[in-house]
């Protein structure tokens, strides 16, 4: 069983050193792992720092020629991992590069994934989860977006858009076989897209409570709230029929 860490990167130079320390210490050293970074045309020295801090570890950098957003980054990463994976037990751990994904719960998430779950979600809305040092506007936007999408698509999952998840590689292959492309949307709505596809394929899904602490991030969030709101509205207005 191999752990593939899939991390989209866009101008995260200030966060890479702490990210490397956190990732190296969050699981047992004997666990086979590979770090996959997808660079979305960073203009800083993120890539040089990744090479510096992950030297000696199994890692791979996918460099994009055009900024395509997180959905495109995840899709390219998933495609690469599917080609590299050699075991039906392999998992993909997706997370943010800005250290807002709480790696203290990763051990619980990986142990739960072994119980037959196709998808394990870190959830701020599950009992025991929540927000710390996060702006009221961000919390309000997140809450309303989740409520609207849950209502329109009749989804019982509480947290729909978080990057922090565990996927079984074998299940990602099922999504690929069914839809030809794992993720089509380019922006943050892409996390909703792949979740809906997973539900349509009867994925076994569970949520693990997480407290999101925004002050762990150095610098501003890369999510443009207005642009993200528009992408959510377009997604809802199109009423995408994912079956």
ChimeraX attribute file (.defattr): number of C-alpha atoms within 10 A of each C-alpha:
attribute: neighborCount
match mode: 1-to-1
recipient: residues
	/A:1	13
	/A:2	17
	/A:3	21
	/A:4	26
	/A:5	20
	/A:6	27
	/A:7	24
	/A:8	26
	/A:9	26
	/A:10	21
	/A:11	20
	/A:12	29
	/A:13	21
	/A:14	16
	/A:15	18
	/A:16	25
	/A:17	16
	/A:18	17
	/A:19	20
	/A:20	18
	/A:21	12
	/A:22	15
	/A:23	14
	/A:24	13
	/A:25	11
	/A:26	14
	/A:27	17
	/A:28	9
	/A:29	9
	/A:30	6
	/A:31	10
	/A:32	13
	/A:33	19
	/A:34	17
	/A:35	20
	/A:36	23
	/A:37	22
	/A:38	24
	/A:39	24
	/A:40	21
	/A:41	18
	/A:42	16
	/A:43	12
	/A:44	13
	/A:45	13
	/A:46	21
	/A:47	22
	/A:48	11
	/A:49	18
	/A:50	20
	/A:51	14
	/A:52	13
	/A:53	15
	/A:54	18
	/A:55	10
	/A:56	8
	/A:57	12
	/A:58	12
	/A:59	16
	/A:60	16
	/A:61	17
	/A:62	16
	/A:63	16
	/A:64	15
	/A:65	9
	/A:66	9
	/A:67	14
	/A:68	14
	/A:69	20
	/A:70	27
	/A:71	22
	/A:72	23
	/A:73	25
	/A:74	23
	/A:75	20
	/A:76	18
	/A:77	23
	/A:78	24
	/A:79	15
	/A:80	14
	/A:81	21
	/A:82	16
	/A:83	9
	/A:84	10
	/A:85	18
	/A:86	13
	/A:87	11
	/A:88	12
	/A:89	15
	/A:90	19
	/A:91	27
	/A:92	26
	/A:93	23
	/A:94	23
	/A:95	21
	/A:96	19
	/A:97	22
	/A:98	27
	/A:99	22
	/A:100	18
	/A:101	25
	/A:102	18
	/A:103	19
	/A:104	13
	/A:105	15
	/A:106	19
	/A:107	13
	/A:108	11
	/A:109	22
	/A:110	19
	/A:111	9
	/A:112	17
	/A:113	22
	/A:114	12
	/A:115	8
	/A:116	11
	/A:117	17
	/A:118	21
	/A:119	26
	/A:120	21
	/A:121	27
	/A:122	27
	/A:123	25
	/A:124	19
	/A:125	20
	/A:126	17
	/A:127	12
	/A:128	11
	/A:129	15
	/A:130	16
	/A:131	15
	/A:132	12
	/A:133	10
	/A:134	13
	/A:135	10
	/A:136	10
	/A:137	10
	/A:138	10
	/A:139	14
	/A:140	11
	/A:141	13
	/A:142	17
	/A:143	14
	/A:144	11
	/A:145	18
	/A:146	19
	/A:147	15
	/A:148	14
	/A:149	17
	/A:150	17
	/A:151	11
	/A:152	10
	/A:153	14
	/A:154	10
	/A:155	16
	/A:156	9
	/A:157	17
	/A:158	17
	/A:159	22
	/A:160	26
	/A:161	19
	/A:162	19
	/A:163	21
	/A:164	22
	/A:165	22
	/A:166	27
	/A:167	22
	/A:168	21
	/A:169	26
	/A:170	17
	/A:171	19
	/A:172	22
	/A:173	17
	/A:174	14
	/A:175	19
	/A:176	15
	/A:177	11
	/A:178	13
	/A:179	13
	/A:180	11
	/A:181	12
	/A:182	25
	/A:183	23
	/A:184	15
	/A:185	20
	/A:186	18
	/A:187	19
	/A:188	23
	/A:189	23
	/A:190	26
	/A:191	21
	/A:192	21
	/A:193	20
	/A:194	22
	/A:195	20
	/A:196	21
	/A:197	19
	/A:198	22
	/A:199	16
	/A:200	12
	/A:201	14
	/A:202	10
	/A:203	15
	/A:204	14
	/A:205	18
	/A:206	16
	/A:207	20
	/A:208	21
	/A:209	18
	/A:210	23
	/A:211	19
	/A:212	19
	/A:213	16
	/A:214	18
	/A:215	14
	/A:216	15
	/A:217	18
	/A:218	16
	/A:219	13
	/A:220	11
	/A:221	11
	/A:222	13
	/A:223	12
	/A:224	11
	/A:225	15
	/A:226	9
	/A:227	12
	/A:228	14
	/A:229	16
	/A:230	12
	/A:231	18
	/A:232	19
	/A:233	15
	/A:234	13
	/A:235	17
	/A:236	14
	/A:237	9
	/A:238	8
	/A:239	11
	/A:240	12
	/A:241	8
	/A:242	13
	/A:243	11
